[in-house]
Amino acid sequence: LIFIMRLQEFVTVLVRDPRTQKEDSWHSYIDYEIFIHTNSMCFTRKTSCVRRRFREFVWLRQRLQSNAVLIQLPELPSKTPFFNMNNPHHVDHRRQGLQEFLEKILQDALLLSDSRLHLFLQTQLSPEDIEACVSGQTKYSVADAIHKFASLNRRFPIEDEERKKGKNDVDSDSESSSSGLGPSDDSISCGCKASPASEES
């Protein structure tokens, strides 16, 4: 007898590591790392990691809802005027709410077919650039954007080895620009590590 085991598809999503980012000298905001690990055929990349802020989640929900009118989308954590980004309980409550929102979204096959969701989860494109890409106004396709971001943002053992070699060749301490493959701003420096968040307490 030959038993054929069908691999069950899964999508693991973690919203973690809230960080305060300075917008300008007066304004700050918190963004969160979104880590995806999956074997689903729906996803171009099986592992990815991006940082998003609350207002981008609001945009995503609005766009998904407008494209799937018959589906009642889950709610985001409420935007309260009393939210204090210096209060760890407030921040963690919002983080949990964002994670629950994504977990529910990712269980719906219709929503999973929306390219905006994949660009939101697997690239650092802004909402405006996501719209442009989805509507065919960019030179790159959805898949191109996801592959490009992954290649800029890899943090796998092979690259770590290459970086160590490079460190021996180049005697400098500018670790922030690591691989030199792209800009080294905070928005793409999350690094797809499966380690627990260090600042989440």
C-alpha positions in Angstrom: 0.0 0.0 0.0 1.2 3.5 -0.9 0.0 6.3 1.3 0.1 9.7 -0.3 0.2 12.4 2.4 -1.2 15.7 1.1 0.8 18.6 2.7 -1.6 20.8 4.6 -1.3 24.5 3.8 -0.6 26.9 6.6 0.0 30.6 7.0 1.7 31.8 10.1 1.6 35.6 10.7 3.2 37.4 13.6 2.9 41.1 14.4 5.7 42.0 16.8 8.5 44.3 17.7 6.8 47.7 17.9 9.3 50.5 17.4 8.9 54.2 17.7 10.0 56.0 14.5 10.5 59.8 14.2 8.5 61.3 11.3 9.9 64.8 11.9 11.1 66.8 14.9 7.5 67.0 16.3 5.9 63.8 15.3 6.6 60.2 16.0 4.7 57.0 15.2 4.9 53.3 16.0 5.4 50.6 13.4 5.3 46.9 13.7 7.1 44.0 12.1 4.9 41.6 10.1 6.5 38.2 9.8 5.0 35.7 7.4 5.9 32.0 7.2 3.8 29.8 4.9 3.7 26.9 2.4 0.6 28.3 0.7 0.5 28.4 -3.1 -1.1 31.8 -2.8 2.2 33.4 -1.7 5.1 34.3 -3.9 7.6 34.2 -1.0 7.3 31.6 1.7 9.0 33.8 4.3 8.9 37.5 4.5 9.2 40.4 6.9 8.1 44.0 6.6 7.3 47.0 8.9 4.0 48.7 8.8 2.3 51.5 10.8 -1.3 51.6 12.0 -2.5 54.0 9.3 -1.4 51.5 6.6 -3.5 48.8 8.2 -6.5 51.2 8.0 -5.8 51.8 4.3 -5.5 48.0 3.7 -8.8 47.3 5.4 -10.6 50.0 3.4 -9.2 48.7 0.1 -10.0 45.0 0.8 -13.5 46.0 1.9 -14.1 48.0 -1.3 -13.0 45.0 -3.4 -15.0 42.4 -1.4 -18.2 44.1 -0.7 -20.1 40.9 0.4 -17.5 40.0 3.0 -17.7 41.5 6.5 -14.0 42.2 7.2 -12.8 41.9 10.8 -12.3 45.1 12.7 -9.0 46.7 13.5 -8.2 47.7 17.1 -10.1 50.9 17.7 -8.2 54.2 17.2 -8.6 55.8 20.5 -7.6 59.4 21.2 -6.2 58.2 24.5 -3.7 55.9 22.8 -0.2 56.5 24.4 2.7 55.2 22.4 4.8 55.4 25.6 2.4 53.0 27.4 3.5 49.4 26.8 0.0 48.1 27.5 -1.6 50.4 24.9 1.0 49.4 22.3 0.8 45.7 23.0 -3.0 45.8 22.9 -2.9 47.4 19.5 -0.2 44.9 18.3 -2.4 41.9 19.4 -5.4 43.5 17.6 -3.4 43.9 14.4 -2.3 40.3 14.5 -5.8 39.0 15.1 -7.0 41.2 12.1 -4.4 39.7 9.8 -5.0 36.1 11.0 -8.7 36.4 10.1 -7.9 38.1 6.8 -5.5 35.3 5.8 -8.2 32.6 6.3 -10.4 34.0 3.5 -9.6 32.7 0.0 -11.2 35.7 -1.7 -9.2 38.2 0.3 -6.0 36.1 -0.3 -6.5 36.6 -4.1 -6.1 40.4 -3.7 -2.7 41.6 -4.8 -2.8 44.6 -2.5 -2.7 42.2 0.5 0.4 40.5 -0.8 2.2 43.7 -1.6 1.3 45.0 1.9 2.6 41.9 3.6 5.7 41.1 1.4 7.1 44.5 0.2 7.7 47.9 1.8 5.9 49.7 -1.0 3.7 52.6 0.2 0.0 52.4 -0.3 0.2 54.8 -3.3 2.9 52.5 -4.9 0.8 49.4 -4.2 -2.2 51.0 -6.0 0.0 51.9 -8.9 1.5 48.4 -9.1 -1.9 46.7 -8.9 -3.4 48.9 -11.6 -0.5 48.3 -14.0 1.0 51.8 -13.8 4.5 50.6 -12.8 7.3 48.9 -14.8 7.3 46.1 -12.3 4.7 43.4 -11.7 3.4 42.3 -8.3 5.7 39.3 -8.4 8.6 41.4 -9.4 8.1 43.8 -6.5 7.9 40.9 -4.0 11.1 39.2 -5.4 13.0 42.5 -5.5 12.1 43.3 -1.9 13.1 39.8 -0.8 16.5 40.1 -2.5 17.1 43.5 -0.9 16.1 42.3 2.5 17.4 38.7 2.8 18.8 37.8 6.2 19.5 34.1 5.7 22.6 32.2 6.7 24.2 32.4 3.2 24.1 36.1 3.2 25.4 36.2 6.8 28.4 34.3 5.7 28.9 36.7 2.7 28.7 39.6 5.1 31.3 38.1 7.4 33.6 37.7 4.4 32.9 41.2 3.3 33.8 42.5 6.7 37.2 41.0 6.5 37.8 42.5 3.1 36.4 46.0 4.0 37.8 47.5 7.2 34.8 49.6 8.2 32.3 49.7 10.9 29.3 50.9 8.9 27.0 47.9 9.7 23.9 49.9 9.1 24.3 49.7 5.3 25.0 45.9 5.6 24.8 44.4 2.1 24.8 47.7 0.2 21.9 46.3 -1.8 19.5 49.2 -1.0 18.7 52.0 1.4 19.4 51.3 5.0 16.4 53.1 6.5 14.4 51.6 9.4 11.6 50.6 7.1 13.5 47.7 5.5 15.8 46.7 8.3 13.6 44.2 10.1 15.6 41.2 8.8 13.2 38.2 8.9 14.7 36.7 12.0 12.5 34.3 13.9 13.8 35.5 17.2 11.5 37.1 19.8 11.2 40.9 19.7 13.6 42.6 22.0 11.6 45.8 22.7 8.2 44.3 23.2 7.6 44.6 26.9 
